[in-house]
C-alpha cells in the first residue's frame, strides 16, 4: 500500500480502507476476546462486595394537599438544605447509635450518596454496604431521622417516599468493575488489532492485485490466473485463457511466437501449461519450447511399477482407470535428445527433439550448456524458430529467470510478443520493478499476467477479476 517514488512516499488510502473492511472481522474478534479476558480478570480480583440500596423521595418542604408550581419551586430550593441535614453529624451519629453500627461518622458518610432528578423535587438516596439487608435498613433509618431533624430545625414537611428501598441482589461494585474492564479491554484489543492490520498492510511488499502490477511495471494485465484448486477453479482458468487468447487475436497481426518471462519458474510454467492446453482444445497446433539451459531438471527414470501397466481389477472399475493411465503414458512420447544437442549441431532433424506431453508438443533442454547465450544467438536457433513458425500456429517460449536475463533477451529476438508473469502474494514489488526495468523497455513487451490469485468465493473472483475471466452470470458460472 506504500507507493515509493524518488521524492516522496504515497499511501493508497482507498486500498487501506478496503483492507480494513476486509479484515474487520479480525478487529471485532480481537475486541471480543479482549473484552472477555479483561472482564474475566476483573471478576477474579478479590475485593469486598458492596451492595447498594436506593430510595426515591419527593421533597417539597411544605404541607399541601395539592401540587403547584410554587410548591415545586420551593422544594427545589430546599433540596440543598435537605442534603446538608442528611449528611450532618447529628443525623448520621443517631443512625449509628440506633442501629448499633460498628463504624464512625466519616465511614458512614462515605457510604451515603444522593442524586437529584433534574427539573423535579425528587431525589435518590443511596447507601452502599457490605451486607445487603443492612444497606436497606440504613436507608430507611436515615430517611426517618433526617425527616425528624428537618422538621425540628426548619419546620419542613417530611419528604414523601415515592419508591422505598429494597434489598439488593448483586454487588454493584463488582458488576461495574467487570463492565469497565470489559469496555477498556475490548477497546484496547480492537485498537491493537487495527494497528496490526494497518502495519502489515502498509509494510506489505508483495504483489497482490493487478493495480500493484500496473503501478510497478506500467504493464497492462492481460490475464488473471486463479490458484489451482482442481475442478473448483477449472472454469475460471479456461475463461482467463479465453480472454488472453482474445487479447492476442486483437493485435494487428496475431503473434505466433509468444515468450514468457518471470522471476520464478513455477508460476510461469503454470501459465504456459494452461495456455497450451486451451489452444489445443480449440484446435490450434501448439509447441512449447523451454530454452532454459542453465538449470535443467532431468526427468526421473520410470520405476518397474510404472513401466508395467497394472490390470488388477478392484471394486469400482479400477481396472478400467488403470488401463487409461497406461494408455496416456504410452501416448506421451519422449526422447533423450533435447534443445542443446540440436543447437550444437549434434542432431539435424527437428523431429528427434520434439516429444509429446499430454497431447502438446514439447522441446526441452535435456542438458546444461555453459555457452547458452551463444547458442541462443546462433543461426541454428534462428533456424529452429523459423521452422517452428511454419509448422505450428503458436510457439510458446519458456525462458530462464531474471538471473540470466541475457539468455531471455536472446529469445526475445525471435518472439512476436513478450509477457511478464507475476505470482500473487509471492512476487515482491521490488522484483516486479526490477523485471520491468530490465525487460519492459523492449518493443515486443505486450503486457503482464497475474497468477496464483486466491479464489475464496466464485462470486468474489468474478467481481474482482471478471474483466479478465470473461462474462459471468449471477451464479458465478
Buried (B, 14 or more C-beta within 10 A) or exposed (E): BBBEEEEEEEEBEEBBEBBBEEBEEBBEEBBBBBBBBBBEEBEEEEEEEBBBBBBBBBBBBEEEEEEEEEBBEBBBEBBEBBBEBBBBEEBBBBBBEBBEBEBEBEEBBEBBBBEBEEEEBBBBBBBBBEEBEBBBBBBBBBBEBBBEBBEEEEEBBBBEBEEBBEEBEEBBBBEEBBEEBBEBBBBBBBBBBBEBBBEEBBEBEBBBBBEBBBBBBEBEBBBBBBBBEEEEBEBBBBBBBBBBBEBBEEEEEBBBBBBBBBBBBEBBBBBBBBBBBBBBEEEEEBBBBBBBBBEBEEEEEEEEEEEEEBEEEEEEEEEEEBEEEBEEEEEEEEBEBBBBBBBBEEBEEBEBBBBEBEEBBBBBBBBEBEEBBEBBBBEBBEEBBEEBBEBBBBBBBBBBBBEBBEBBBBBBBBBBBBBBBBBBEBBBBEBBBBBBEBBBEBEBBBBBBBBBBEBEEBEEBBEBBBEBBBEBEEEBE
